[in-house]
Amino acid sequence: MFFQAKDHPEAARVLAPIVEADPGNQAAVELLGRAYFHSAQLGRAEETFRRLLELDPVNGWAYEALARTLERRSRPDEAERYRKLAVAMGAEQVTAVDVSVYAANLD
């Protein structure tokens, strides 16, 4: 509901304790990264997307999300490395992040 309302800071506030309690929950980690990204908490977004990649090293979308985060942090050279990995894994380069969320994603 917070994503639909574009209240990304509140989504991050709600998701952070969920991820802290269950750090292996990939769906929650991804949503937290998205919430941080969309609320311009880019340092936290970077850290969270890196955590997602530790949990799922073949997640092409996560490499693309990390690349976009690094670009927004004015680190395009580093971003390019992750973008190439995303493309190699079949992820499409995105210009917007889909934030469709369902309660089942959090299990």
C-alpha positions as CSV (number, residue, x, y, z in Angstrom):
1,M,0.0,0.0,0.0
2,F,2.9,2.4,0.7
3,F,4.4,1.7,-2.7
4,Q,1.0,2.4,-4.4
5,A,0.8,5.7,-2.5
6,K,4.4,6.4,-3.4
7,D,5.3,6.8,0.2
8,H,8.6,5.1,-0.1
9,P,10.1,6.4,3.1
10,E,7.3,4.9,5.1
11,A,7.7,1.6,3.1
12,A,11.3,1.5,4.1
13,R,10.4,2.2,7.7
14,V,8.0,-0.7,7.7
15,L,10.3,-3.1,5.8
16,A,13.6,-2.4,7.7
17,P,12.5,-4.4,10.8
18,I,11.2,-7.2,8.7
19,V,14.5,-7.6,6.9
20,E,16.4,-7.3,10.3
21,A,14.3,-10.1,11.7
22,D,14.6,-12.3,8.6
23,P,17.7,-11.2,6.6
24,G,17.4,-14.2,4.3
25,N,14.0,-13.1,3.0
26,Q,14.9,-12.1,-0.5
27,A,11.5,-10.6,-1.3
28,A,11.6,-8.3,1.7
29,V,15.3,-7.3,1.0
30,E,14.4,-6.5,-2.6
31,L,11.4,-4.4,-1.5
32,L,13.5,-2.6,1.0
33,G,16.1,-1.8,-1.6
34,R,13.4,-0.4,-3.9
35,A,12.0,1.7,-1.1
36,Y,15.4,3.2,-0.3
37,F,16.1,3.8,-4.0
38,H,12.8,5.6,-4.6
39,S,13.2,7.7,-1.5
40,A,16.7,8.7,-2.5
41,Q,18.3,6.9,0.4
42,L,21.0,5.8,-2.1
43,G,23.6,4.6,0.4
44,R,21.1,2.3,2.0
45,A,19.8,1.2,-1.4
46,E,23.3,0.3,-2.5
47,E,23.9,-1.7,0.7
48,T,20.6,-3.4,0.4
49,F,21.0,-4.4,-3.3
50,R,24.5,-5.7,-2.5
51,R,22.9,-7.8,0.3
52,L,20.3,-9.1,-2.2
53,L,23.1,-10.1,-4.5
54,E,24.8,-12.0,-1.7
55,L,21.5,-13.9,-1.2
56,D,20.9,-14.5,-4.9
57,P,24.1,-14.0,-7.0
58,V,22.3,-14.8,-10.3
59,N,19.6,-12.2,-9.9
60,G,20.1,-10.1,-13.0
61,W,17.5,-7.6,-11.9
62,A,19.5,-6.9,-8.7
63,Y,22.6,-6.2,-10.7
64,E,20.6,-3.7,-12.8
65,A,19.1,-2.1,-9.7
66,L,22.6,-1.8,-8.2
67,A,23.9,-0.2,-11.4
68,R,21.1,2.4,-11.4
69,T,21.8,3.2,-7.8
70,L,25.5,3.6,-8.4
71,E,24.7,5.9,-11.4
72,R,22.5,8.1,-9.2
73,R,25.5,8.2,-6.7
74,S,27.7,9.6,-9.6
75,R,29.7,6.4,-9.9
76,P,29.0,5.5,-13.6
77,D,32.2,3.5,-14.1
78,E,31.4,1.1,-11.2
79,A,27.8,1.0,-12.4
80,E,28.8,-0.2,-15.9
81,R,30.4,-3.3,-14.4
82,Y,27.2,-4.3,-12.7
83,R,25.1,-3.4,-15.8
84,K,27.3,-5.7,-17.9
85,L,26.7,-8.5,-15.4
86,A,22.9,-7.8,-15.5
87,V,22.9,-8.0,-19.3
88,A,25.0,-11.2,-19.3
89,M,22.3,-12.7,-17.0
90,G,19.5,-11.8,-19.3
91,A,18.2,-8.8,-17.4
92,E,16.7,-6.0,-19.4
93,Q,18.1,-2.6,-18.9
94,V,15.3,-0.7,-17.1
95,T,14.3,2.9,-17.1
96,A,11.8,2.5,-14.3
97,V,11.4,0.0,-11.5
98,D,8.2,-2.0,-11.2
99,V,7.1,-1.9,-7.6
100,S,4.1,-4.2,-7.8
101,V,3.8,-5.8,-4.4
102,Y,1.6,-8.5,-3.1
103,A,1.4,-9.8,0.5
104,A,2.5,-13.3,-0.8
105,N,5.8,-11.8,-1.8
106,L,6.8,-11.3,1.8
107,D,6.5,-15.0,2.8
